[in-house]
Amino acid sequence: MITQKMTITNAEGLHMRPAGIFAKEMSEFRCRITILFDGKRVNAKSLLNIISACIKCGSEIDIECDGEDEQQAMAKATQLIESNFVN
């Protein structure tokens, strides 16, 4: 299992469009991917779960990847967040 702390810099935070991009991309990996935010554990492969977490611009989150392709999943998650969800 690997974990990385990140800050959401996208002006919209993680709502519909960026959350949809993130969930779709994370669904391509076999490992379990979780967003830890505000005491909650959010399934990063679920658009509805991400939206319901209300992650706004400036929020600090932890991304947790656990499984056989965790390194690749973390690299993709990092790339998406750092690029403000431009795929």
PDB file of N, CA, C and O in Angstrom:
ATOM      1  N   MET A   1       0.848  -1.173   0.000  1.00  0.00           N
ATOM      2  CA  MET A   1       0.000   0.000   0.000  1.00  0.00           C
ATOM      3  C   MET A   1       0.897   1.240   0.000  1.00  0.00           C
ATOM      4  O   MET A   1       1.896   1.312   0.716  1.00  0.00           O
ATOM      5  N   ILE A   2       0.507   2.211  -0.827  1.00  0.00           N
ATOM      6  CA  ILE A   2       1.213   3.486  -0.867  1.00  0.00           C
ATOM      7  C   ILE A   2       0.214   4.618  -0.678  1.00  0.00           C
ATOM      8  O   ILE A   2      -0.946   4.512  -1.075  1.00  0.00           O
ATOM      9  N   THR A   3       0.679   5.702  -0.066  1.00  0.00           N
ATOM     10  CA  THR A   3      -0.169   6.852   0.209  1.00  0.00           C
ATOM     11  C   THR A   3       0.590   8.121  -0.162  1.00  0.00           C
ATOM     12  O   THR A   3       1.801   8.215   0.034  1.00  0.00           O
ATOM     13  N   GLN A   4      -0.139   9.090  -0.698  1.00  0.00           N
ATOM     14  CA  GLN A   4       0.466  10.366  -1.036  1.00  0.00           C
ATOM     15  C   GLN A   4      -0.496  11.500  -0.703  1.00  0.00           C
ATOM     16  O   GLN A   4      -1.679  11.440  -1.036  1.00  0.00           O
ATOM     17  N   LYS A   5       0.018  12.528  -0.045  1.00  0.00           N
ATOM     18  CA  LYS A   5      -0.767  13.712   0.283  1.00  0.00           C
ATOM     19  C   LYS A   5      -0.713  14.670  -0.902  1.00  0.00           C
ATOM     20  O   LYS A   5       0.350  14.896  -1.480  1.00  0.00           O
ATOM     21  N   MET A   6      -1.868  15.230  -1.260  1.00  0.00           N
ATOM     22  CA  MET A   6      -1.946  16.158  -2.381  1.00  0.00           C
ATOM     23  C   MET A   6      -2.914  17.274  -2.039  1.00  0.00           C
ATOM     24  O   MET A   6      -3.765  17.122  -1.163  1.00  0.00           O
ATOM     25  N   THR A   7      -2.781  18.404  -2.737  1.00  0.00           N
ATOM     26  CA  THR A   7      -3.694  19.526  -2.573  1.00  0.00           C
ATOM     27  C   THR A   7      -4.454  19.720  -3.872  1.00  0.00           C
ATOM     28  O   THR A   7      -3.858  19.750  -4.949  1.00  0.00           O
ATOM     29  N   ILE A   8      -5.758  19.850  -3.775  1.00  0.00           N
ATOM     30  CA  ILE A   8      -6.600  20.085  -4.948  1.00  0.00           C
ATOM     31  C   ILE A   8      -6.493  21.563  -5.321  1.00  0.00           C
ATOM     32  O   ILE A   8      -6.869  22.435  -4.538  1.00  0.00           O
ATOM     33  N   THR A   9      -5.984  21.836  -6.509  1.00  0.00           N
ATOM     34  CA  THR A   9      -5.802  23.220  -6.958  1.00  0.00           C
ATOM     35  C   THR A   9      -6.793  23.608  -8.051  1.00  0.00           C
ATOM     36  O   THR A   9      -6.871  24.777  -8.429  1.00  0.00           O
ATOM     37  N   ASN A  10      -7.545  22.646  -8.556  1.00  0.00           N
ATOM     38  CA  ASN A  10      -8.557  22.926  -9.561  1.00  0.00           C
ATOM     39  C   ASN A  10      -9.603  23.873  -8.965  1.00  0.00           C
ATOM     40  O   ASN A  10     -10.123  23.608  -7.882  1.00  0.00           O
ATOM     41  N   ALA A  11      -9.913  24.953  -9.645  1.00  0.00           N
ATOM     42  CA  ALA A  11     -10.832  25.969  -9.118  1.00  0.00           C
ATOM     43  C   ALA A  11     -12.196  25.391  -8.752  1.00  0.00           C
ATOM     44  O   ALA A  11     -12.850  25.881  -7.831  1.00  0.00           O
ATOM     45  N   GLU A  12     -12.628  24.358  -9.463  1.00  0.00           N
ATOM     46  CA  GLU A  12     -13.935  23.744  -9.203  1.00  0.00           C
ATOM     47  C   GLU A  12     -13.888  22.724  -8.069  1.00  0.00           C
ATOM     48  O   GLU A  12     -14.931  22.239  -7.632  1.00  0.00           O
ATOM     49  N   GLY A  13     -12.701  22.397  -7.593  1.00  0.00           N
ATOM     50  CA  GLY A  13     -12.575  21.303  -6.635  1.00  0.00           C
ATOM     51  C   GLY A  13     -12.872  19.988  -7.341  1.00  0.00           C
ATOM     52  O   GLY A  13     -12.700  19.874  -8.554  1.00  0.00           O
ATOM     53  N   LEU A  14     -13.310  19.012  -6.588  1.00  0.00           N
ATOM     54  CA  LEU A  14     -13.629  17.707  -7.179  1.00  0.00           C
ATOM     55  C   LEU A  14     -15.138  17.559  -7.286  1.00  0.00           C
ATOM     56  O   LEU A  14     -15.750  16.818  -6.517  1.00  0.00           O
ATOM     57  N   HIS A  15     -15.739  18.265  -8.241  1.00  0.00           N
ATOM     58  CA  HIS A  15     -17.149  18.001  -8.493  1.00  0.00           C
ATOM     59  C   HIS A  15     -17.316  17.491  -9.908  1.00  0.00           C
ATOM     60  O   HIS A  15     -16.327  17.071 -10.507  1.00  0.00           O
ATOM     61  N   MET A  16     -18.486  17.504 -10.466  1.00  0.00           N
ATOM     62  CA  MET A  16     -18.896  16.681 -11.606  1.00  0.00           C
ATOM     63  C   MET A  16     -17.819  16.395 -12.663  1.00  0.00           C
ATOM     64  O   MET A  16     -17.421  15.241 -12.816  1.00  0.00           O
ATOM     65  N   ARG A  17     -17.349  17.379 -13.374  1.00  0.00           N
ATOM     66  CA  ARG A  17     -16.413  17.104 -14.470  1.00  0.00           C
ATOM     67  C   ARG A  17     -15.095  16.513 -13.972  1.00  0.00           C
ATOM     68  O   ARG A  17     -14.721  15.427 -14.415  1.00  0.00           O
ATOM     69  N   PRO A  18     -14.372  17.190 -13.062  1.00  0.00           N
ATOM     70  CA  PRO A  18     -13.102  16.600 -12.630  1.00  0.00           C
ATOM     71  C   PRO A  18     -13.283  15.272 -11.880  1.00  0.00           C
ATOM     72  O   PRO A  18     -12.460  14.366 -12.021  1.00  0.00           O
ATOM     73  N   ALA A  19     -14.338  15.155 -11.099  1.00  0.00           N
ATOM     74  CA  ALA A  19     -14.591  13.899 -10.390  1.00  0.00           C
ATOM     75  C   ALA A  19     -14.882  12.775 -11.378  1.00  0.00           C
ATOM     76  O   ALA A  19     -14.463  11.637 -11.163  1.00  0.00           O
ATOM     77  N   GLY A  20     -15.595  13.084 -12.455  1.00  0.00           N
ATOM     78  CA  GLY A  20     -15.892  12.091 -13.481  1.00  0.00           C
ATOM     79  C   GLY A  20     -14.636  11.615 -14.184  1.00  0.00           C
ATOM     80  O   GLY A  20     -14.462  10.422 -14.434  1.00  0.00           O
ATOM     81  N   ILE A  21     -13.768  12.555 -14.499  1.00  0.00           N
ATOM     82  CA  ILE A  21     -12.494  12.197 -15.139  1.00  0.00           C
ATOM     83  C   ILE A  21     -11.681  11.315 -14.195  1.00  0.00           C
ATOM     84  O   ILE A  21     -11.145  10.284 -14.601  1.00  0.00           O
ATOM     85  N   PHE A  22     -11.595  11.732 -12.934  1.00  0.00           N
ATOM     86  CA  PHE A  22     -10.791  10.990 -11.961  1.00  0.00           C
ATOM     87  C   PHE A  22     -11.335   9.578 -11.759  1.00  0.00           C
ATOM     88  O   PHE A  22     -10.576   8.610 -11.808  1.00  0.00           O
ATOM     89  N   ALA A  23     -12.636   9.455 -11.535  1.00  0.00           N
ATOM     90  CA  ALA A  23     -13.239   8.137 -11.303  1.00  0.00           C
ATOM     91  C   ALA A  23     -13.060   7.227 -12.518  1.00  0.00           C
ATOM     92  O   ALA A  23     -12.760   6.043 -12.367  1.00  0.00           O
ATOM     93  N   LYS A  24     -13.244   7.774 -13.716  1.00  0.00           N
ATOM     94  CA  LYS A  24     -13.096   6.973 -14.937  1.00  0.00           C
ATOM     95  C   LYS A  24     -11.673   6.456 -15.078  1.00  0.00           C
ATOM     96  O   LYS A  24     -11.463   5.280 -15.374  1.00  0.00           O
ATOM     97  N   GLU A  25     -10.702   7.326 -14.868  1.00  0.00           N
ATOM     98  CA  GLU A  25      -9.295   6.922 -14.998  1.00  0.00           C
ATOM     99  C   GLU A  25      -8.896   5.923 -13.915  1.00  0.00           C
ATOM    100  O   GLU A  25      -8.164   4.973 -14.193  1.00  0.00           O
ATOM    101  N   MET A  26      -9.365   6.124 -12.691  1.00  0.00           N
ATOM    102  CA  MET A  26      -9.011   5.215 -11.595  1.00  0.00           C
ATOM    103  C   MET A  26      -9.657   3.847 -11.777  1.00  0.00           C
ATOM    104  O   MET A  26      -9.124   2.847 -11.297  1.00  0.00           O
ATOM    105  N   SER A  27     -10.794   3.787 -12.461  1.00  0.00           N
ATOM    106  CA  SER A  27     -11.483   2.520 -12.711  1.00  0.00           C
ATOM    107  C   SER A  27     -10.699   1.599 -13.634  1.00  0.00           C
ATOM    108  O   SER A  27     -10.992   0.406 -13.715  1.00  0.00           O
ATOM    109  N   GLU A  28      -9.712   2.139 -14.326  1.00  0.00           N
ATOM    110  CA  GLU A  28      -8.886   1.335 -15.227  1.00  0.00           C
ATOM    111  C   GLU A  28      -7.890   0.450 -14.472  1.00  0.00           C
ATOM    112  O   GLU A  28      -7.304  -0.458 -15.060  1.00  0.00           O
ATOM    113  N   PHE A  29      -7.697   0.704 -13.181  1.00  0.00           N
ATOM    114  CA  PHE A  29      -6.709  -0.037 -12.399  1.00  0.00           C
ATOM    115  C   PHE A  29      -7.382  -1.100 -11.547  1.00  0.00           C
ATOM    116  O   PHE A  29      -8.528  -0.943 -11.126  1.00  0.00           O
ATOM    117  N   ARG A  30      -6.650  -2.193 -11.295  1.00  0.00           N
ATOM    118  CA  ARG A  30      -7.180  -3.302 -10.509  1.00  0.00           C
ATOM    119  C   ARG A  30      -7.071  -3.049  -9.004  1.00  0.00           C
ATOM    120  O   ARG A  30      -7.859  -3.592  -8.230  1.00  0.00           O
ATOM    121  N   CYS A  31      -6.119  -2.244  -8.588  1.00  0.00           N
ATOM    122  CA  CYS A  31      -5.908  -2.023  -7.162  1.00  0.00           C
ATOM    123  C   CYS A  31      -7.047  -1.214  -6.549  1.00  0.00           C
ATOM    124  O   CYS A  31      -7.829  -0.579  -7.256  1.00  0.00           O
ATOM    125  N   ARG A  32      -7.122  -1.249  -5.222  1.00  0.00           N
ATOM    126  CA  ARG A  32      -8.096  -0.451  -4.490  1.00  0.00           C
ATOM    127  C   ARG A  32      -7.529   0.963  -4.358  1.00  0.00           C
ATOM    128  O   ARG A  32      -6.385   1.129  -3.935  1.00  0.00           O
ATOM    129  N   ILE A  33      -8.313   1.979  -4.713  1.00  0.00           N
ATOM    130  CA  ILE A  33      -7.871   3.368  -4.661  1.00  0.00           C
ATOM    131  C   ILE A  33      -8.856   4.142  -3.796  1.00  0.00           C
ATOM    132  O   ILE A  33     -10.060   4.150  -4.055  1.00  0.00           O
ATOM    133  N   THR A  34      -8.329   4.785  -2.772  1.00  0.00           N
ATOM    134  CA  THR A  34      -9.168   5.475  -1.801  1.00  0.00           C
ATOM    135  C   THR A  34      -8.680   6.908  -1.632  1.00  0.00           C
ATOM    136  O   THR A  34      -7.477   7.168  -1.592  1.00  0.00           O
ATOM    137  N   ILE A  35      -9.634   7.835  -1.534  1.00  0.00           N
ATOM    138  CA  ILE A  35      -9.326   9.216  -1.187  1.00  0.00           C
ATOM    139  C   ILE A  35      -9.675   9.381   0.283  1.00  0.00           C
ATOM    140  O   ILE A  35     -10.789   9.062   0.700  1.00  0.00           O
ATOM    141  N   LEU A  36      -8.725   9.879   1.070  1.00  0.00           N
ATOM    142  CA  LEU A  36      -8.973  10.160   2.479  1.00  0.00           C
ATOM    143  C   LEU A  36      -9.108  11.666   2.620  1.00  0.00           C
ATOM    144  O   LEU A  36      -8.182  12.416   2.310  1.00  0.00           O
ATOM    145  N   PHE A  37     -10.275  12.103   3.092  1.00  0.00           N
ATOM    146  CA  PHE A  37     -10.555  13.530   3.216  1.00  0.00           C
ATOM    147  C   PHE A  37     -11.509  13.778   4.375  1.00  0.00           C
ATOM    148  O   PHE A  37     -12.569  13.160   4.474  1.00  0.00           O
ATOM    149  N   ASP A  38     -11.116  14.678   5.235  1.00  0.00           N
ATOM    150  CA  ASP A  38     -11.997  15.120   6.318  1.00  0.00           C
ATOM    151  C   ASP A  38     -12.539  13.949   7.147  1.00  0.00           C
ATOM    152  O   ASP A  38     -13.713  13.923   7.516  1.00  0.00           O
ATOM    153  N   GLY A  39     -11.660  12.985   7.431  1.00  0.00           N
ATOM    154  CA  GLY A  39     -12.052  11.829   8.225  1.00  0.00           C
ATOM    155  C   GLY A  39     -12.843  10.770   7.484  1.00  0.00           C
ATOM    156  O   GLY A  39     -13.282   9.788   8.082  1.00  0.00           O
ATOM    157  N   LYS A  40     -13.032  10.961   6.175  1.00  0.00           N
ATOM    158  CA  LYS A  40     -13.807  10.008   5.365  1.00  0.00           C
ATOM    159  C   LYS A  40     -12.885   9.221   4.449  1.00  0.00           C
ATOM    160  O   LYS A  40     -11.835   9.709   4.031  1.00  0.00           O
ATOM    161  N   ARG A  41     -13.295   7.997   4.144  1.00  0.00           N
ATOM    162  CA  ARG A  41     -12.617   7.159   3.150  1.00  0.00           C
ATOM    163  C   ARG A  41     -13.559   7.068   1.952  1.00  0.00           C
ATOM    164  O   ARG A  41     -14.681   6.576   2.070  1.00  0.00           O
ATOM    165  N   VAL A  42     -13.093   7.547   0.797  1.00  0.00           N
ATOM    166  CA  VAL A  42     -13.937   7.654  -0.386  1.00  0.00           C
ATOM    167  C   VAL A  42     -13.386   6.744  -1.478  1.00  0.00           C
ATOM    168  O   VAL A  42     -12.196   6.795  -1.789  1.00  0.00           O
ATOM    169  N   ASN A  43     -14.244   5.917  -2.058  1.00  0.00           N
ATOM    170  CA  ASN A  43     -13.861   5.067  -3.182  1.00  0.00           C
ATOM    171  C   ASN A  43     -13.568   5.960  -4.388  1.00  0.00           C
ATOM    172  O   ASN A  43     -14.472   6.614  -4.909  1.00  0.00           O
ATOM    173  N   ALA A  44     -12.315   5.991  -4.831  1.00  0.00           N
ATOM    174  CA  ALA A  44     -11.903   6.878  -5.929  1.00  0.00           C
ATOM    175  C   ALA A  44     -12.397   6.403  -7.290  1.00  0.00           C
ATOM    176  O   ALA A  44     -12.199   7.093  -8.290  1.00  0.00           O
ATOM    177  N   LYS A  45     -13.035   5.238  -7.345  1.00  0.00           N
ATOM    178  CA  LYS A  45     -13.577   4.737  -8.600  1.00  0.00           C
ATOM    179  C   LYS A  45     -15.064   5.047  -8.740  1.00  0.00           C
ATOM    180  O   LYS A  45     -15.691   4.660  -9.725  1.00  0.00           O
ATOM    181  N   SER A  46     -15.625   5.742  -7.758  1.00  0.00           N
ATOM    182  CA  SER A  46     -17.057   6.039  -7.738  1.00  0.00           C
ATOM    183  C   SER A  46     -17.299   7.546  -7.860  1.00  0.00           C
ATOM    184  O   SER A  46     -16.961   8.310  -6.955  1.00  0.00           O
ATOM    185  N   LEU A  47     -17.877   7.960  -8.966  1.00  0.00           N
ATOM    186  CA  LEU A  47     -18.192   9.365  -9.193  1.00  0.00           C
ATOM    187  C   LEU A  47     -19.071   9.915  -8.076  1.00  0.00           C
ATOM    188  O   LEU A  47     -18.786  10.986  -7.541  1.00  0.00           O
ATOM    189  N   LEU A  48     -20.127   9.205  -7.719  1.00  0.00           N
ATOM    190  CA  LEU A  48     -21.044   9.690  -6.691  1.00  0.00           C
ATOM    191  C   LEU A  48     -20.377   9.824  -5.331  1.00  0.00           C
ATOM    192  O   LEU A  48     -20.641  10.780  -4.601  1.00  0.00           O
ATOM    193  N   ASN A  49     -19.518   8.878  -4.986  1.00  0.00           N
ATOM    194  CA  ASN A  49     -18.806   8.967  -3.707  1.00  0.00           C
ATOM    195  C   ASN A  49     -17.865  10.159  -3.682  1.00  0.00           C
ATOM    196  O   ASN A  49     -17.758  10.842  -2.664  1.00  0.00           O
ATOM    197  N   ILE A  50     -17.180  10.418  -4.793  1.00  0.00           N
ATOM    198  CA  ILE A  50     -16.262  11.559  -4.851  1.00  0.00           C
ATOM    199  C   ILE A  50     -17.040  12.867  -4.718  1.00  0.00           C
ATOM    200  O   ILE A  50     -16.655  13.746  -3.947  1.00  0.00           O
ATOM    201  N   ILE A  51     -18.125  12.992  -5.462  1.00  0.00           N
ATOM    202  CA  ILE A  51     -18.930  14.217  -5.410  1.00  0.00           C
ATOM    203  C   ILE A  51     -19.488  14.437  -4.004  1.00  0.00           C
ATOM    204  O   ILE A  51     -19.494  15.562  -3.505  1.00  0.00           O
ATOM    205  N   SER A  52     -19.948  13.376  -3.376  1.00  0.00           N
ATOM    206  CA  SER A  52     -20.560  13.515  -2.050  1.00  0.00           C
ATOM    207  C   SER A  52     -19.551  13.904  -0.971  1.00  0.00           C
ATOM    208  O   SER A  52     -19.950  14.347   0.106  1.00  0.00           O
ATOM    209  N   ALA A  53     -18.258  13.749  -1.236  1.00  0.00           N
ATOM    210  CA  ALA A  53     -17.234  14.124  -0.259  1.00  0.00           C
ATOM    211  C   ALA A  53     -17.047  15.643  -0.176  1.00  0.00           C
ATOM    212  O   ALA A  53     -16.452  16.135   0.782  1.00  0.00           O
ATOM    213  N   CYS A  54     -17.547  16.393  -1.167  1.00  0.00           N
ATOM    214  CA  CYS A  54     -17.461  17.865  -1.179  1.00  0.00           C
ATOM    215  C   CYS A  54     -16.023  18.358  -1.031  1.00  0.00           C
ATOM    216  O   CYS A  54     -15.723  19.160  -0.147  1.00  0.00           O
ATOM    217  N   ILE A  55     -15.148  17.881  -1.891  1.00  0.00           N
ATOM    218  CA  ILE A  55     -13.732  18.266  -1.853  1.00  0.00           C
ATOM    219  C   ILE A  55     -13.557  19.534  -2.681  1.00  0.00           C
ATOM    220  O   ILE A  55     -13.722  19.509  -3.901  1.00  0.00           O
ATOM    221  N   LYS A  56     -13.231  20.615  -2.037  1.00  0.00           N
ATOM    222  CA  LYS A  56     -13.147  21.922  -2.682  1.00  0.00           C
ATOM    223  C   LYS A  56     -11.702  22.299  -3.008  1.00  0.00           C
ATOM    224  O   LYS A  56     -10.760  21.653  -2.550  1.00  0.00           O
ATOM    225  N   CYS A  57     -11.547  23.347  -3.801  1.00  0.00           N
ATOM    226  CA  CYS A  57     -10.227  23.875  -4.135  1.00  0.00           C
ATOM    227  C   CYS A  57      -9.485  24.219  -2.848  1.00  0.00           C
ATOM    228  O   CYS A  57     -10.052  24.830  -1.941  1.00  0.00           O
ATOM    229  N   GLY A  58      -8.223  23.828  -2.773  1.00  0.00           N
ATOM    230  CA  GLY A  58      -7.401  24.084  -1.601  1.00  0.00           C
ATOM    231  C   GLY A  58      -7.432  22.978  -0.572  1.00  0.00           C
ATOM    232  O   GLY A  58      -6.667  23.007   0.391  1.00  0.00           O
ATOM    233  N   SER A  59      -8.313  21.991  -0.761  1.00  0.00           N
ATOM    234  CA  SER A  59      -8.415  20.875   0.183  1.00  0.00           C
ATOM    235  C   SER A  59      -7.199  19.968   0.075  1.00  0.00           C
ATOM    236  O   SER A  59      -6.709  19.695  -1.020  1.00  0.00           O
ATOM    237  N   GLU A  60      -6.718  19.504   1.226  1.00  0.00           N
ATOM    238  CA  GLU A  60      -5.656  18.503   1.246  1.00  0.00           C
ATOM    239  C   GLU A  60      -6.300  17.131   1.359  1.00  0.00           C
ATOM    240  O   GLU A  60      -7.162  16.902   2.208  1.00  0.00           O
ATOM    241  N   ILE A  61      -5.872  16.229   0.497  1.00  0.00           N
ATOM    242  CA  ILE A  61      -6.382  14.861   0.506  1.00  0.00           C
ATOM    243  C   ILE A  61      -5.202  13.895   0.539  1.00  0.00           C
ATOM    244  O   ILE A  61      -4.075  14.264   0.209  1.00  0.00           O
ATOM    245  N   ASP A  62      -5.470  12.675   0.936  1.00  0.00           N
ATOM    246  CA  ASP A  62      -4.506  11.597   0.797  1.00  0.00           C
ATOM    247  C   ASP A  62      -5.072  10.622  -0.214  1.00  0.00           C
ATOM    248  O   ASP A  62      -6.248  10.260  -0.155  1.00  0.00           O
ATOM    249  N   ILE A  63      -4.235  10.203  -1.134  1.00  0.00           N
ATOM    250  CA  ILE A  63      -4.593   9.154  -2.086  1.00  0.00           C
ATOM    251  C   ILE A  63      -3.916   7.881  -1.597  1.00  0.00           C
ATOM    252  O   ILE A  63      -2.715   7.875  -1.328  1.00  0.00           O
ATOM    253  N   GLU A  64      -4.681   6.813  -1.482  1.00  0.00           N
ATOM    254  CA  GLU A  64      -4.166   5.533  -1.011  1.00  0.00           C
ATOM    255  C   GLU A  64      -4.425   4.486  -2.090  1.00  0.00           C
ATOM    256  O   GLU A  64      -5.567   4.287  -2.506  1.00  0.00           O
ATOM    257  N   CYS A  65      -3.378   3.825  -2.536  1.00  0.00           N
ATOM    258  CA  CYS A  65      -3.487   2.768  -3.546  1.00  0.00           C
ATOM    259  C   CYS A  65      -2.957   1.475  -2.940  1.00  0.00           C
ATOM    260  O   CYS A  65      -1.890   1.458  -2.325  1.00  0.00           O
ATOM    261  N   ASP A  66      -3.708   0.396  -3.119  1.00  0.00           N
ATOM    262  CA  ASP A  66      -3.330  -0.872  -2.522  1.00  0.00           C
ATOM    263  C   ASP A  66      -3.653  -2.013  -3.490  1.00  0.00           C
ATOM    264  O   ASP A  66      -4.819  -2.321  -3.740  1.00  0.00           O
ATOM    265  N   GLY A  67      -2.610  -2.629  -4.024  1.00  0.00           N
ATOM    266  CA  GLY A  67      -2.809  -3.751  -4.935  1.00  0.00           C
ATOM    267  C   GLY A  67      -1.682  -3.865  -5.939  1.00  0.00           C
ATOM    268  O   GLY A  67      -0.683  -3.149  -5.866  1.00  0.00           O
ATOM    269  N   GLU A  68      -1.860  -4.776  -6.873  1.00  0.00           N
ATOM    270  CA  GLU A  68      -0.775  -5.122  -7.793  1.00  0.00           C
ATOM    271  C   GLU A  68      -0.321  -3.983  -8.704  1.00  0.00           C
ATOM    272  O   GLU A  68       0.858  -3.923  -9.053  1.00  0.00           O
ATOM    273  N   ASP A  69      -1.210  -3.086  -9.097  1.00  0.00           N
ATOM    274  CA  ASP A  69      -0.803  -1.990  -9.983  1.00  0.00           C
ATOM    275  C   ASP A  69      -0.846  -0.635  -9.269  1.00  0.00           C
ATOM    276  O   ASP A  69      -1.124   0.398  -9.878  1.00  0.00           O
ATOM    277  N   GLU A  70      -0.564  -0.668  -7.958  1.00  0.00           N
ATOM    278  CA  GLU A  70      -0.657   0.550  -7.146  1.00  0.00           C
ATOM    279  C   GLU A  70       0.286   1.655  -7.594  1.00  0.00           C
ATOM    280  O   GLU A  70      -0.073   2.830  -7.530  1.00  0.00           O
ATOM    281  N   GLN A  71       1.478   1.306  -8.044  1.00  0.00           N
ATOM    282  CA  GLN A  71       2.434   2.331  -8.493  1.00  0.00           C
ATOM    283  C   GLN A  71       1.914   3.080  -9.719  1.00  0.00           C
ATOM    284  O   GLN A  71       1.999   4.306  -9.786  1.00  0.00           O
ATOM    285  N   GLN A  72       1.379   2.343 -10.679  1.00  0.00           N
ATOM    286  CA  GLN A  72       0.836   2.961 -11.889  1.00  0.00           C
ATOM    287  C   GLN A  72      -0.397   3.806 -11.564  1.00  0.00           C
ATOM    288  O   GLN A  72      -0.575   4.889 -12.121  1.00  0.00           O
ATOM    289  N   ALA A  73      -1.238   3.314 -10.669  1.00  0.00           N
ATOM    290  CA  ALA A  73      -2.437   4.051 -10.272  1.00  0.00           C
ATOM    291  C   ALA A  73      -2.060   5.362  -9.587  1.00  0.00           C
ATOM    292  O   ALA A  73      -2.659   6.401  -9.864  1.00  0.00           O
ATOM    293  N   MET A  74      -1.080   5.317  -8.701  1.00  0.00           N
ATOM    294  CA  MET A  74      -0.652   6.527  -8.000  1.00  0.00           C
ATOM    295  C   MET A  74      -0.042   7.528  -8.981  1.00  0.00           C
ATOM    296  O   MET A  74      -0.271   8.732  -8.864  1.00  0.00           O
ATOM    297  N   ALA A  75       0.722   7.038  -9.936  1.00  0.00           N
ATOM    298  CA  ALA A  75       1.314   7.928 -10.938  1.00  0.00           C
ATOM    299  C   ALA A  75       0.220   8.638 -11.728  1.00  0.00           C
ATOM    300  O   ALA A  75       0.319   9.838 -11.985  1.00  0.00           O
ATOM    301  N   LYS A  76      -0.815   7.907 -12.114  1.00  0.00           N
ATOM    302  CA  LYS A  76      -1.920   8.494 -12.876  1.00  0.00           C
ATOM    303  C   LYS A  76      -2.720   9.474 -12.021  1.00  0.00           C
ATOM    304  O   LYS A  76      -3.077  10.554 -12.490  1.00  0.00           O
ATOM    305  N   ALA A  77      -3.003   9.109 -10.777  1.00  0.00           N
ATOM    306  CA  ALA A  77      -3.742   9.994  -9.872  1.00  0.00           C
ATOM    307  C   ALA A  77      -2.979  11.294  -9.671  1.00  0.00           C
ATOM    308  O   ALA A  77      -3.566  12.376  -9.714  1.00  0.00           O
ATOM    309  N   THR A  78      -1.682  11.193  -9.453  1.00  0.00           N
ATOM    310  CA  THR A  78      -0.837  12.372  -9.259  1.00  0.00           C
ATOM    311  C   THR A  78      -0.845  13.249 -10.501  1.00  0.00           C
ATOM    312  O   THR A  78      -0.975  14.469 -10.405  1.00  0.00           O
ATOM    313  N   GLN A  79      -0.706  12.629 -11.666  1.00  0.00           N
ATOM    314  CA  GLN A  79      -0.699  13.375 -12.921  1.00  0.00           C
ATOM    315  C   GLN A  79      -2.011  14.118 -13.123  1.00  0.00           C
ATOM    316  O   GLN A  79      -2.007  15.281 -13.526  1.00  0.00           O
ATOM    317  N   LEU A  80      -3.128  13.464 -12.849  1.00  0.00           N
ATOM    318  CA  LEU A  80      -4.436  14.098 -13.023  1.00  0.00           C
ATOM    319  C   LEU A  80      -4.617  15.291 -12.082  1.00  0.00           C
ATOM    320  O   LEU A  80      -5.067  16.355 -12.506  1.00  0.00           O
ATOM    321  N   ILE A  81      -4.270  15.116 -10.820  1.00  0.00           N
ATOM    322  CA  ILE A  81      -4.450  16.185  -9.847  1.00  0.00           C
ATOM    323  C   ILE A  81      -3.525  17.355 -10.162  1.00  0.00           C
ATOM    324  O   ILE A  81      -3.950  18.509 -10.104  1.00  0.00           O
ATOM    325  N   GLU A  82      -2.279  17.077 -10.490  1.00  0.00           N
ATOM    326  CA  GLU A  82      -1.321  18.154 -10.784  1.00  0.00           C
ATOM    327  C   GLU A  82      -1.654  18.904 -12.062  1.00  0.00           C
ATOM    328  O   GLU A  82      -1.300  20.075 -12.200  1.00  0.00           O
ATOM    329  N   SER A  83      -2.332  18.247 -13.003  1.00  0.00           N
ATOM    330  CA  SER A  83      -2.698  18.902 -14.273  1.00  0.00           C
ATOM    331  C   SER A  83      -4.095  19.518 -14.218  1.00  0.00           C
ATOM    332  O   SER A  83      -4.628  19.949 -15.241  1.00  0.00           O
ATOM    333  N   ASN A  84      -4.692  19.560 -13.011  1.00  0.00           N
ATOM    334  CA  ASN A  84      -6.060  20.060 -12.847  1.00  0.00           C
ATOM    335  C   ASN A  84      -7.055  19.275 -13.689  1.00  0.00           C
ATOM    336  O   ASN A  84      -7.998  19.835 -14.250  1.00  0.00           O
ATOM    337  N   PHE A  85      -6.829  17.973 -13.768  1.00  0.00           N
ATOM    338  CA  PHE A  85      -7.727  17.006 -14.406  1.00  0.00           C
ATOM    339  C   PHE A  85      -7.824  17.168 -15.913  1.00  0.00           C
ATOM    340  O   PHE A  85      -8.861  16.892 -16.515  1.00  0.00           O
ATOM    341  N   VAL A  86      -6.736  17.619 -16.512  1.00  0.00           N
ATOM    342  CA  VAL A  86      -6.640  17.629 -17.973  1.00  0.00           C
ATOM    343  C   VAL A  86      -6.014  16.301 -18.331  1.00  0.00           C
ATOM    344  O   VAL A  86      -4.883  16.009 -17.941  1.00  0.00           O
ATOM    345  N   ASN A  87      -6.750  15.503 -19.070  1.00  0.00           N
ATOM    346  CA  ASN A  87      -6.301  14.154 -19.380  1.00  0.00           C
ATOM    347  C   ASN A  87      -5.409  14.114 -20.588  1.00  0.00           C
ATOM    348  O   ASN A  87      -4.946  13.043 -20.979  1.00  0.00           O
TER     349      ASN A  87
END
